[in-house]
């Protein structure tokens, strides 16, 4: 396994803010003010546990773009490395980037455990440290959707993909479970005025707008990741304990507010439940956009 490389962009931490996973921001001043808060937020949770839930999406994304062995693949906002590892298992030459060191460390340990060769680097999705047309495939699963500047991030995905190469992005949809969850979070702990919902990446119209004429083809696959918890209440407590933004949002509330927040999370889970045995089985909708670089 290659050693973890630290390629820090001057903007890398400025873009990773408290509302990562909830809403994104476009005002640089606001982002800078929230920089210190985001560090405390992610230290308070354990996103690697939340990342368990998206493991299957990595394989679905790799199949959606029809990965070919030997191809150069970039996994943007790799997190704990689901897509990067899935591509490496398909004998691709893989690079994974993220701007959260703790997640990259976890990804590197996972690659080492499987004896997979993945080049993990600390870098910003909005300022990728690669030359134009460096990769055959540029992928992101539940990652690039949480960038601050959506258009800039989309432009970077296109820029580093070679002409004729493929770009694949998996995102939660606004109408799906996570879309409803994020709306509940914002209703209890309102985001800054400049915020834009990350789930817009799960809309076909938004993806056509973001990629524009830079791609020659754009197709979509809608699927669901089935999640299982001991109960709706366990789901709520699990997210409140481990998902940094949810945890910190709850901390901003008084006792009555926290109870109401938890009650809403339980209600969202219960409404989505498709079993009646007391456990929770819920299908979380996501959409994959597959584009060919023009």
Rosetta blueprint (number, residue, H / E / L):
1 X L
2 X L
3 X L
4 X L
5 X E
6 X E
7 X L
8 X L
9 X L
10 X L
11 X L
12 X H
13 X H
14 X H
15 X H
16 X L
17 X L
18 X L
19 X L
20 X L
21 X L
22 X L
23 X E
24 X E
25 X L
26 X L
27 X L
28 X H
29 X H
30 X H
31 X H
32 X H
33 X H
34 X H
35 X H
36 X H
37 X H
38 X H
39 X H
40 X H
41 X H
42 X H
43 X H
44 X H
45 X L
46 X L
47 X H
48 X H
49 X H
50 X H
51 X H
52 X H
53 X H
54 X H
55 X H
56 X H
57 X H
58 X H
59 X H
60 X H
61 X H
62 X H
63 X H
64 X H
65 X L
66 X L
67 X L
68 X L
69 X L
70 X L
71 X L
72 X E
73 X E
74 X E
75 X E
76 X E
77 X L
78 X L
79 X L
80 X L
81 X L
82 X H
83 X H
84 X H
85 X H
86 X H
87 X H
88 X H
89 X L
90 X L
91 X L
92 X L
93 X E
94 X E
95 X E
96 X E
97 X E
98 X E
99 X L
100 X L
101 X H
102 X H
103 X H
104 X H
105 X H
106 X H
107 X H
108 X H
109 X H
110 X H
111 X H
112 X H
113 X H
114 X L
115 X L
116 X L
117 X L
118 X E
119 X E
120 X E
121 X E
122 X E
123 X L
124 X E
125 X L
126 X L
127 X E
128 X L
129 X L
130 X L
131 X L
132 X L
133 X L
134 X L
135 X E
136 X E
137 X E
138 X E
139 X E
140 X E
141 X E
142 X L
143 X L
144 X H
145 X H
146 X H
147 X L
148 X L
149 X L
150 X H
151 X H
152 X H
153 X H
154 X H
155 X H
156 X H
157 X H
158 X H
159 X H
160 X L
161 X E
162 X E
163 X E
164 X E
165 X E
166 X E
167 X E
168 X E
169 X E
170 X E
171 X E
172 X E
173 X L
174 X L
175 X L
176 X L
177 X H
178 X H
179 X H
180 X H
181 X H
182 X H
183 X H
184 X H
185 X H
186 X H
187 X H
188 X H
189 X L
190 X L
191 X L
192 X L
193 X L
194 X L
195 X L
196 X E
197 X E
198 X H
199 X H
200 X H
201 X H
202 X H
203 X L
204 X H
205 X H
206 X H
207 X H
208 X H
209 X H
210 X H
211 X H
212 X H
213 X H
214 X H
215 X E
216 X E
217 X E
218 X E
219 X E
220 X E
221 X E
222 X E
223 X E
224 X E
225 X E
226 X E
227 X E
228 X E
229 X E
230 X L
231 X L
232 X H
233 X H
234 X H
235 X H
236 X H
237 X H
238 X H
239 X H
240 X H
241 X H
242 X H
243 X L
244 X H
245 X H
246 X H
247 X H
248 X H
249 X H
250 X H
251 X H
252 X L
253 X L
254 X L
255 X H
256 X H
257 X H
258 X H
259 X H
260 X H
261 X H
262 X H
263 X H
264 X H
265 X H
266 X H
267 X H
268 X H
269 X H
270 X H
271 X H
272 X H
273 X L
274 X L
275 X L
276 X L
277 X L
278 X L
279 X L
280 X E
281 X E
282 X E
283 X E
284 X E
285 X E
286 X E
287 X E
288 X E
289 X E
290 X E
291 X E
292 X E
293 X E
294 X L
